[in-house]
Amino acid sequence: MVGTLYGVGVGPGDPELITVQAYRVLKESPVIAYPKSRKGKKSYAYKIIDAYVSPNEKEMLGLIFPMTKDQVVLEKEWTNTVEAVYSKLAEGKDVAFVTEGDPLLYSTFIHLMKLMKSKYAQVPIKTVPGISSINGAAARLGLPLADGDEKIAIVPATEDTEAMKKVLLENDCVIFLKVSKVMNKMMALLEELQLLNNANVITKATSDEEIIWNLYELPETELEYLTLMVVRK
């Protein structure tokens, strides 16, 4: 019998926002898999579960996910990742892979799940939903995201200004993810559409590193990766 692979959403940052089910799966799973950097630093997801998981009581399986578009490198690293996880599952051990937010919303777990299904179809895979950074940001900003018949969009921010403009024009509320690299373009677009006063930017929502930015005082340096923008008309 192979073990079960769990994709466990551990929320947007505040450890108290882990669900009861996530807590139980973390306690019951002998192996905790988590993203790690090449420098060995704890990942954001790892920090969230610090209070609930003791490395002395669990097998901690750190996995490297390369930030590159080189398909050769990607295929090699992803193969290594899947094999590392499967080696534990083949021993009959359940593996809980932790991810910030929700495991099925713009998560590394999605690709891991797809590859595991294609290579080892016999592995049972279950997901534990988590509170996303979108919900966390709305709560911290005190901002309703949608009501009644209003339309809402969740979009990774890109260099395609026309596409971003179309989304803003067609929806009552837009959450732009991965906004840090295109912040200057987004600010110019908001100014063009006279929506600067309708936008909020937040980094690492709900965590002890959270920053709610004043749009007129954004730093000149690039913001952290875990930054999103909410535009509510």
C-alpha positions in Angstrom: 0.0 0.0 0.0 1.3 3.4 -1.0 0.7 6.4 1.2 -1.6 9.3 0.4 -0.3 12.6 -0.9 -2.1 15.5 0.7 -2.0 19.1 -0.7 -2.5 21.1 2.5 -3.5 24.8 2.2 -2.1 26.5 5.3 -3.6 30.0 4.7 -2.3 33.4 3.9 0.2 33.9 6.7 -1.4 34.0 10.1 -0.9 30.6 11.8 -4.4 30.9 13.4 -6.0 30.8 9.9 -5.0 27.1 9.4 -8.2 25.0 9.3 -9.0 22.2 11.8 -8.6 19.7 9.0 -5.2 21.0 7.9 -4.1 20.8 11.6 -5.2 17.2 11.8 -3.6 16.1 8.6 -0.3 17.8 9.7 -0.4 15.9 13.0 -1.3 12.6 11.4 1.1 12.6 8.4 4.6 11.2 9.2 6.2 13.2 6.3 5.8 17.0 5.8 6.9 18.2 2.4 7.5 21.9 1.9 9.1 24.3 -0.7 12.6 25.3 0.3 15.2 27.7 -1.2 18.6 26.5 -2.4 20.1 28.5 0.5 18.2 26.4 3.0 16.0 29.2 4.2 12.5 28.4 5.6 9.8 28.9 3.0 6.8 31.1 3.7 4.5 28.0 4.1 7.0 26.4 6.5 7.0 29.5 8.7 3.2 29.3 8.9 3.3 25.7 10.3 6.2 26.3 12.6 3.9 26.3 15.7 2.2 23.0 14.7 5.0 20.8 13.4 8.1 19.6 15.3 11.0 18.6 13.0 12.0 16.1 15.8 8.7 14.3 15.4 8.4 14.4 11.6 10.3 13.6 8.5 10.8 17.1 6.9 11.1 16.8 3.1 12.4 20.1 1.6 11.7 20.4 -2.1 13.3 22.9 -4.5 11.2 24.5 -7.1 13.3 26.3 -9.7 12.3 29.8 -10.7 13.3 29.5 -14.4 11.6 29.1 -17.8 14.4 26.7 -19.0 12.4 23.6 -19.9 15.4 21.3 -19.5 16.1 22.5 -16.0 12.4 22.5 -15.1 11.9 18.9 -16.3 14.9 17.7 -14.4 14.0 19.4 -11.1 10.4 18.5 -11.3 11.3 14.8 -11.9 13.6 14.9 -8.9 10.8 16.4 -6.8 8.2 13.8 -7.8 10.6 11.0 -7.2 11.6 12.4 -3.8 7.9 12.5 -2.7 7.1 9.1 -4.2 10.0 7.5 -2.4 8.2 8.3 0.9 4.8 7.3 -0.4 6.2 4.0 -1.6 7.2 3.2 2.0 3.5 3.5 2.9 3.9 6.9 4.5 1.4 9.7 4.0 3.0 12.9 2.8 1.5 16.4 3.5 2.7 19.0 1.1 2.1 22.4 2.6 1.4 25.5 0.5 0.4 29.0 1.5 -3.2 29.9 0.5 -5.2 27.2 -1.2 -3.5 24.2 -2.9 -5.7 24.5 -6.0 -5.4 28.2 -6.6 -2.2 29.3 -8.3 -0.3 26.8 -6.2 2.9 24.8 -6.8 0.9 21.8 -5.6 -1.2 21.8 -8.8 1.8 20.8 -11.0 3.1 18.3 -8.4 -0.4 16.7 -8.4 -0.5 16.5 -12.2 2.9 14.9 -12.5 2.3 12.5 -9.7 -0.9 11.4 -11.4 0.8 10.9 -14.7 3.8 9.0 -13.3 2.2 7.1 -10.4 -1.5 6.8 -11.0 -1.9 4.5 -8.0 -1.1 7.2 -5.5 -4.2 8.5 -3.7 -4.2 12.3 -3.7 -6.4 14.5 -1.5 -6.5 18.3 -1.0 -7.2 20.3 2.1 -8.7 23.7 1.1 -7.0 26.8 2.6 -7.9 30.4 3.1 -6.3 32.3 0.2 -4.3 35.5 0.3 -7.3 37.1 -1.5 -9.6 36.4 1.4 -6.9 37.4 3.9 -6.3 40.7 2.1 -10.1 41.5 2.0 -10.3 40.8 5.7 -7.3 43.0 6.6 -8.5 45.8 4.3 -12.1 45.6 5.5 -13.1 45.4 1.9 -16.1 43.5 0.5 -14.9 41.8 -2.7 -18.3 41.2 -4.4 -22.0 41.6 -3.5 -25.2 40.8 -5.3 -24.7 40.6 -9.1 -21.2 42.2 -9.0 -18.5 40.6 -11.1 -15.1 39.8 -9.7 -11.8 38.7 -11.4 -8.6 37.1 -10.1 -5.8 37.8 -12.5 -2.0 37.5 -12.5 -0.7 40.9 -13.4 1.2 41.0 -16.6 3.0 43.4 -19.0 0.0 43.3 -21.3 -1.5 46.6 -20.4 -4.5 46.3 -22.8 -5.5 43.0 -21.2 -5.2 44.4 -17.7 -7.3 47.4 -18.8 -10.0 45.1 -20.3 -10.3 43.2 -17.0 -10.6 46.4 -15.0 -13.3 47.8 -17.3 -15.4 44.5 -17.3 -15.4 43.8 -13.6 -16.5 45.5 -10.4 -13.6 44.2 -8.4 -10.2 42.8 -9.6 -7.5 41.1 -7.6 -4.2 41.3 -9.3 -1.7 38.7 -8.2 2.1 38.8 -8.7 1.8 42.5 -9.2 5.3 43.5 -7.9 7.1 43.2 -11.2 4.7 45.4 -13.1 3.7 47.9 -10.4 4.8 50.9 -12.4 2.6 49.9 -15.4 -0.3 49.1 -13.1 -0.1 52.5 -11.4 -0.1 54.3 -14.8 -3.1 52.3 -15.9 -5.0 53.1 -12.7 -4.2 56.8 -13.2 -5.5 56.6 -16.8 -8.8 55.0 -15.6 -9.0 57.3 -12.6 -9.0 54.3 -10.3 -6.0 55.2 -8.1 -8.3 55.9 -5.1 -10.0 52.5 -5.6 -6.8 50.5 -5.3 -5.1 48.8 -2.3 -1.8 47.0 -2.2 -0.8 44.6 0.5 2.2 42.4 1.0 2.0 39.1 3.0 -1.5 39.6 4.2 -2.3 38.5 7.8 1.3 37.5 8.6 3.6 39.3 11.1 5.4 40.7 8.0 2.3 42.3 6.5 2.5 45.7 5.0 -0.5 47.7 3.7 1.0 50.2 1.3 0.0 53.8 0.7 -0.1 53.9 -3.1 1.5 57.3 -3.1 4.4 56.2 -1.0 5.3 52.9 -2.7 9.1 52.2 -2.5 11.2 52.6 -5.6 12.6 49.1 -5.2 10.6 46.1 -6.4 8.0 44.8 -3.8 8.1 41.3 -2.5 6.7 38.5 -4.6 3.8 37.9 -2.2 2.2 41.2 -3.0 -1.3 41.7 -4.4 -3.5 44.6 -5.5 -7.2 44.9 -5.0 -9.1 47.3 -7.2 -12.7 47.8 -6.0 -14.9 50.2 -8.0 
